Amino acid sequence: MTDGAVQFDFVHVQYPQGSGGNKKKHLYTNKEKFKKGKKSILSIQNTDSLCLPRAIVVARLHSKKPQDPGAFNAWQKQWKRIQEADCRSAVQKKQALELMELAGCDSTLSSCGPLEQGNLQGVLYPEFRLKIFQFQANSSTLKLEPIYKGYGNGKCLNVLLDQGHYDTILSMPGISEHQYYCDDCDVGYSHIEEHRTTCQYCCSFCLSETPCPPDGSCIECSECHGFFKSMTCYQSHLKPYSSKTSTTVCSMMDRCQHCQSWMAKKLLANHKCGGQKKCKICKKIVDKDHQCYVQKKP
């Protein structure tokens, strides 16, 4: 030991760590990174208090995106203009002010709340249905939950409210990271048989996005063994169930001839009646409560 002065220098080095998994994991903890990292969210850049009507008119035009290639170019020009700042194009502000006037709302208000949301839904009905989302509280990951759901069966115009500012949600499937999204149940899903066979807002027979009205008949398909409550319902199951695929419900579904359960053919291959299933680990047919977490060493 020494009686003289002693100086200690500490150097803190952060050791690199990794957790693997999703490369976009950072998007689920920071709201700003989440919104900027999602192409499904269009940020409304404004200096006034019209972010809600601005977000709505942007969502309204996006919902009118045509499938016809001949009409797409004209729509694309409008789409580019409505996204631009007021210094370059006043289209967004002009349409926002017109919407507020139609709704009987004061455009000089400092913010838009439930009263304005309801009034705006009134002028959008019946063609459109307004939905406002916010980030879910007390969640380990960033998820959205609806705080306002308008009425009617029109196209949904989805808007995100965060820290007093409204942005446009362009795609709910993109937000939920699923191929499909149910606007009535507010859940995303990747396979239609996962949701539409049980959703009260869909047709559990032909799996269309809206219920088919019965006509008093019961038609059975000889191919998929499905039962359909009308000729329209039967014809619907012979068509592609989505514009994203050429697969029909008839080619995708089939019925178990023993327990009469109707399910996807890929599930029917390993299906066992009575709630049993094939365990992916031990490869045996087991009950639903079977717990086989680790394979035993032979």
Contacts in CASP RR format, 6 or more apart in sequence:
PFRMAT RR
TARGET T0000
AUTHOR 0000-0000-0000
METHOD contacts of the structure
MODEL  1
MTDGAVQFDFVHVQYPQGSGGNKKKHLYTNKEKFKKGKKSILSIQNTDSL
CLPRAIVVARLHSKKPQDPGAFNAWQKQWKRIQEADCRSAVQKKQALELM
ELAGCDSTLSSCGPLEQGNLQGVLYPEFRLKIFQFQANSSTLKLEPIYKG
YGNGKCLNVLLDQGHYDTILSMPGISEHQYYCDDCDVGYSHIEEHRTTCQ
YCCSFCLSETPCPPDGSCIECSECHGFFKSMTCYQSHLKPYSSKTSTTVC
SMMDRCQHCQSWMAKKLLANHKCGGQKKCKICKKIVDKDHQCYVQKKP
19 25 0 8 1.000
24 37 0 8 1.000
26 33 0 8 1.000
27 33 0 8 1.000
27 34 0 8 1.000
27 37 0 8 1.000
27 38 0 8 1.000
27 142 0 8 1.000
28 34 0 8 1.000
28 141 0 8 1.000
28 142 0 8 1.000
29 141 0 8 1.000
29 142 0 8 1.000
30 142 0 8 1.000
31 135 0 8 1.000
31 142 0 8 1.000
31 162 0 8 1.000
34 142 0 8 1.000
35 41 0 8 1.000
35 43 0 8 1.000
35 160 0 8 1.000
35 162 0 8 1.000
35 167 0 8 1.000
36 43 0 8 1.000
38 174 0 8 1.000
38 175 0 8 1.000
39 170 0 8 1.000
39 174 0 8 1.000
40 169 0 8 1.000
40 170 0 8 1.000
40 171 0 8 1.000
40 172 0 8 1.000
40 173 0 8 1.000
40 174 0 8 1.000
40 175 0 8 1.000
41 160 0 8 1.000
41 167 0 8 1.000
41 168 0 8 1.000
41 169 0 8 1.000
41 170 0 8 1.000
41 175 0 8 1.000
42 58 0 8 1.000
42 62 0 8 1.000
42 83 0 8 1.000
42 167 0 8 1.000
42 168 0 8 1.000
42 169 0 8 1.000
42 170 0 8 1.000
43 167 0 8 1.000
44 51 0 8 1.000
44 54 0 8 1.000
44 55 0 8 1.000
44 58 0 8 1.000
44 165 0 8 1.000
44 166 0 8 1.000
44 167 0 8 1.000
44 168 0 8 1.000
45 85 0 8 1.000
46 54 0 8 1.000
46 86 0 8 1.000
46 93 0 8 1.000
47 86 0 8 1.000
48 93 0 8 1.000
49 108 0 8 1.000
49 109 0 8 1.000
49 110 0 8 1.000
49 111 0 8 1.000
49 112 0 8 1.000
50 93 0 8 1.000
50 96 0 8 1.000
50 97 0 8 1.000
50 100 0 8 1.000
50 107 0 8 1.000
51 112 0 8 1.000
51 165 0 8 1.000
51 166 0 8 1.000
51 167 0 8 1.000
52 112 0 8 1.000
52 113 0 8 1.000
52 116 0 8 1.000
52 117 0 8 1.000
52 120 0 8 1.000
52 159 0 8 1.000
52 166 0 8 1.000
53 95 0 8 1.000
53 96 0 8 1.000
53 97 0 8 1.000
53 99 0 8 1.000
53 100 0 8 1.000
53 105 0 8 1.000
53 112 0 8 1.000
53 120 0 8 1.000
54 92 0 8 1.000
54 93 0 8 1.000
54 96 0 8 1.000
54 166 0 8 1.000
55 159 0 8 1.000
55 160 0 8 1.000
55 166 0 8 1.000
55 167 0 8 1.000
55 168 0 8 1.000
56 96 0 8 1.000
56 99 0 8 1.000
56 120 0 8 1.000
56 124 0 8 1.000
56 130 0 8 1.000
56 157 0 8 1.000
56 159 0 8 1.000
56 168 0 8 1.000
57 82 0 8 1.000
57 92 0 8 1.000
57 95 0 8 1.000
57 96 0 8 1.000
57 99 0 8 1.000
58 82 0 8 1.000
58 83 0 8 1.000
58 92 0 8 1.000
58 168 0 8 1.000
59 157 0 8 1.000
59 158 0 8 1.000
59 159 0 8 1.000
59 168 0 8 1.000
59 169 0 8 1.000
59 170 0 8 1.000
60 124 0 8 1.000
60 128 0 8 1.000
60 157 0 8 1.000
61 75 0 8 1.000
61 78 0 8 1.000
61 79 0 8 1.000
61 82 0 8 1.000
62 79 0 8 1.000
62 168 0 8 1.000
62 170 0 8 1.000
63 128 0 8 1.000
63 155 0 8 1.000
63 156 0 8 1.000
63 157 0 8 1.000
64 75 0 8 1.000
65 72 0 8 1.000
65 75 0 8 1.000
65 79 0 8 1.000
66 72 0 8 1.000
66 75 0 8 1.000
67 243 0 8 1.000
78 91 0 8 1.000
81 89 0 8 1.000
81 91 0 8 1.000
82 89 0 8 1.000
82 91 0 8 1.000
82 92 0 8 1.000
82 95 0 8 1.000
83 92 0 8 1.000
84 91 0 8 1.000
84 92 0 8 1.000
86 92 0 8 1.000
86 93 0 8 1.000
97 107 0 8 1.000
99 120 0 8 1.000
99 123 0 8 1.000
100 106 0 8 1.000
100 107 0 8 1.000
100 120 0 8 1.000
101 107 0 8 1.000
102 123 0 8 1.000
103 116 0 8 1.000
103 119 0 8 1.000
103 120 0 8 1.000
103 122 0 8 1.000
103 123 0 8 1.000
104 119 0 8 1.000
105 112 0 8 1.000
105 116 0 8 1.000
105 119 0 8 1.000
105 120 0 8 1.000
109 116 0 8 1.000
111 164 0 8 1.000
112 120 0 8 1.000
112 166 0 8 1.000
114 148 0 8 1.000
117 130 0 8 1.000
117 132 0 8 1.000
117 148 0 8 1.000
118 130 0 8 1.000
118 148 0 8 1.000
118 150 0 8 1.000
120 130 0 8 1.000
121 129 0 8 1.000
121 130 0 8 1.000
121 150 0 8 1.000
121 151 0 8 1.000
124 130 0 8 1.000
124 157 0 8 1.000
125 151 0 8 1.000
125 152 0 8 1.000
125 154 0 8 1.000
126 152 0 8 1.000
126 153 0 8 1.000
126 154 0 8 1.000
127 154 0 8 1.000
127 155 0 8 1.000
128 154 0 8 1.000
128 155 0 8 1.000
128 156 0 8 1.000
128 157 0 8 1.000
129 149 0 8 1.000
129 150 0 8 1.000
129 151 0 8 1.000
129 152 0 8 1.000
129 153 0 8 1.000
129 154 0 8 1.000
129 155 0 8 1.000
129 156 0 8 1.000
129 157 0 8 1.000
129 183 0 8 1.000
130 148 0 8 1.000
130 150 0 8 1.000
130 156 0 8 1.000
130 157 0 8 1.000
130 159 0 8 1.000
131 146 0 8 1.000
131 148 0 8 1.000
131 149 0 8 1.000
131 150 0 8 1.000
131 156 0 8 1.000
131 157 0 8 1.000
131 158 0 8 1.000
131 159 0 8 1.000
131 183 0 8 1.000
132 146 0 8 1.000
132 147 0 8 1.000
132 148 0 8 1.000
132 159 0 8 1.000
132 160 0 8 1.000
132 161 0 8 1.000
132 166 0 8 1.000
133 144 0 8 1.000
133 145 0 8 1.000
133 146 0 8 1.000
133 147 0 8 1.000
133 158 0 8 1.000
133 159 0 8 1.000
133 160 0 8 1.000
133 161 0 8 1.000
133 169 0 8 1.000
134 144 0 8 1.000
134 145 0 8 1.000
134 147 0 8 1.000
134 160 0 8 1.000
134 161 0 8 1.000
134 162 0 8 1.000
135 142 0 8 1.000
135 143 0 8 1.000
135 144 0 8 1.000
135 145 0 8 1.000
135 162 0 8 1.000
136 142 0 8 1.000
136 143 0 8 1.000
136 144 0 8 1.000
136 145 0 8 1.000
144 160 0 8 1.000
144 175 0 8 1.000
145 186 0 8 1.000
146 186 0 8 1.000
147 161 0 8 1.000
153 210 0 8 1.000
156 172 0 8 1.000
156 183 0 8 1.000
158 168 0 8 1.000
158 169 0 8 1.000
158 172 0 8 1.000
159 166 0 8 1.000
159 167 0 8 1.000
159 168 0 8 1.000
159 169 0 8 1.000
160 166 0 8 1.000
160 167 0 8 1.000
160 168 0 8 1.000
160 169 0 8 1.000
169 175 0 8 1.000
172 181 0 8 1.000
172 183 0 8 1.000
172 188 0 8 1.000
173 179 0 8 1.000
173 180 0 8 1.000
173 181 0 8 1.000
173 188 0 8 1.000
174 181 0 8 1.000
175 181 0 8 1.000
176 187 0 8 1.000
176 188 0 8 1.000
178 188 0 8 1.000
178 189 0 8 1.000
178 190 0 8 1.000
179 189 0 8 1.000
179 190 0 8 1.000
179 191 0 8 1.000
179 244 0 8 1.000
180 188 0 8 1.000
180 189 0 8 1.000
180 190 0 8 1.000
180 192 0 8 1.000
180 195 0 8 1.000
180 242 0 8 1.000
181 187 0 8 1.000
181 188 0 8 1.000
181 189 0 8 1.000
182 188 0 8 1.000
182 189 0 8 1.000
182 195 0 8 1.000
182 199 0 8 1.000
182 201 0 8 1.000
182 202 0 8 1.000
184 199 0 8 1.000
184 201 0 8 1.000
185 195 0 8 1.000
185 199 0 8 1.000
185 201 0 8 1.000
187 195 0 8 1.000
188 195 0 8 1.000
189 195 0 8 1.000
191 264 0 8 1.000
192 207 0 8 1.000
192 241 0 8 1.000
192 242 0 8 1.000
193 207 0 8 1.000
193 252 0 8 1.000
193 253 0 8 1.000
193 263 0 8 1.000
193 264 0 8 1.000
193 267 0 8 1.000
195 202 0 8 1.000
196 202 0 8 1.000
196 203 0 8 1.000
196 204 0 8 1.000
196 207 0 8 1.000
196 208 0 8 1.000
196 209 0 8 1.000
197 204 0 8 1.000
197 207 0 8 1.000
197 262 0 8 1.000
197 263 0 8 1.000
198 204 0 8 1.000
200 211 0 8 1.000
201 210 0 8 1.000
201 211 0 8 1.000
202 208 0 8 1.000
202 209 0 8 1.000
202 210 0 8 1.000
202 211 0 8 1.000
203 210 0 8 1.000
203 211 0 8 1.000
203 212 0 8 1.000
203 233 0 8 1.000
203 236 0 8 1.000
205 212 0 8 1.000
205 226 0 8 1.000
205 227 0 8 1.000
205 228 0 8 1.000
205 229 0 8 1.000
205 233 0 8 1.000
205 237 0 8 1.000
206 212 0 8 1.000
206 228 0 8 1.000
206 233 0 8 1.000
206 234 0 8 1.000
206 236 0 8 1.000
206 237 0 8 1.000
206 249 0 8 1.000
207 237 0 8 1.000
207 241 0 8 1.000
207 249 0 8 1.000
207 253 0 8 1.000
208 233 0 8 1.000
208 236 0 8 1.000
208 241 0 8 1.000
212 228 0 8 1.000
212 229 0 8 1.000
212 230 0 8 1.000
212 232 0 8 1.000
212 233 0 8 1.000
212 236 0 8 1.000
213 230 0 8 1.000
214 229 0 8 1.000
214 230 0 8 1.000
215 229 0 8 1.000
215 230 0 8 1.000
215 231 0 8 1.000
215 232 0 8 1.000
216 229 0 8 1.000
216 230 0 8 1.000
217 229 0 8 1.000
217 230 0 8 1.000
217 231 0 8 1.000
218 227 0 8 1.000
218 228 0 8 1.000
218 229 0 8 1.000
219 227 0 8 1.000
219 228 0 8 1.000
219 229 0 8 1.000
219 230 0 8 1.000
219 231 0 8 1.000
219 233 0 8 1.000
219 234 0 8 1.000
220 226 0 8 1.000
220 227 0 8 1.000
220 228 0 8 1.000
221 227 0 8 1.000
221 228 0 8 1.000
221 234 0 8 1.000
221 237 0 8 1.000
221 250 0 8 1.000
223 250 0 8 1.000
223 251 0 8 1.000
224 237 0 8 1.000
224 249 0 8 1.000
224 250 0 8 1.000
224 251 0 8 1.000
224 252 0 8 1.000
224 253 0 8 1.000
224 254 0 8 1.000
224 255 0 8 1.000
225 254 0 8 1.000
225 255 0 8 1.000
225 257 0 8 1.000
225 262 0 8 1.000
226 237 0 8 1.000
226 253 0 8 1.000
226 255 0 8 1.000
226 262 0 8 1.000
228 234 0 8 1.000
228 237 0 8 1.000
236 249 0 8 1.000
237 248 0 8 1.000
237 249 0 8 1.000
237 250 0 8 1.000
238 248 0 8 1.000
238 249 0 8 1.000
238 250 0 8 1.000
239 248 0 8 1.000
240 246 0 8 1.000
240 247 0 8 1.000
240 248 0 8 1.000
241 247 0 8 1.000
241 248 0 8 1.000
241 249 0 8 1.000
241 252 0 8 1.000
252 264 0 8 1.000
252 265 0 8 1.000
253 262 0 8 1.000
253 263 0 8 1.000
253 264 0 8 1.000
253 265 0 8 1.000
254 262 0 8 1.000
254 263 0 8 1.000
254 264 0 8 1.000
254 265 0 8 1.000
254 268 0 8 1.000
255 261 0 8 1.000
255 262 0 8 1.000
255 263 0 8 1.000
256 262 0 8 1.000
256 263 0 8 1.000
256 268 0 8 1.000
256 271 0 8 1.000
256 273 0 8 1.000
258 273 0 8 1.000
259 273 0 8 1.000
259 274 0 8 1.000
261 271 0 8 1.000
261 273 0 8 1.000
263 271 0 8 1.000
270 277 0 8 1.000
270 278 0 8 1.000
271 277 0 8 1.000
272 278 0 8 1.000
272 285 0 8 1.000
275 287 0 8 1.000
275 288 0 8 1.000
276 285 0 8 1.000
276 286 0 8 1.000
276 287 0 8 1.000
276 288 0 8 1.000
277 285 0 8 1.000
277 286 0 8 1.000
277 287 0 8 1.000
277 288 0 8 1.000
277 290 0 8 1.000
278 284 0 8 1.000
278 285 0 8 1.000
278 286 0 8 1.000
279 285 0 8 1.000
279 286 0 8 1.000
279 290 0 8 1.000
279 292 0 8 1.000
281 292 0 8 1.000
281 293 0 8 1.000
281 294 0 8 1.000
281 295 0 8 1.000
282 292 0 8 1.000
282 295 0 8 1.000
286 292 0 8 1.000
END
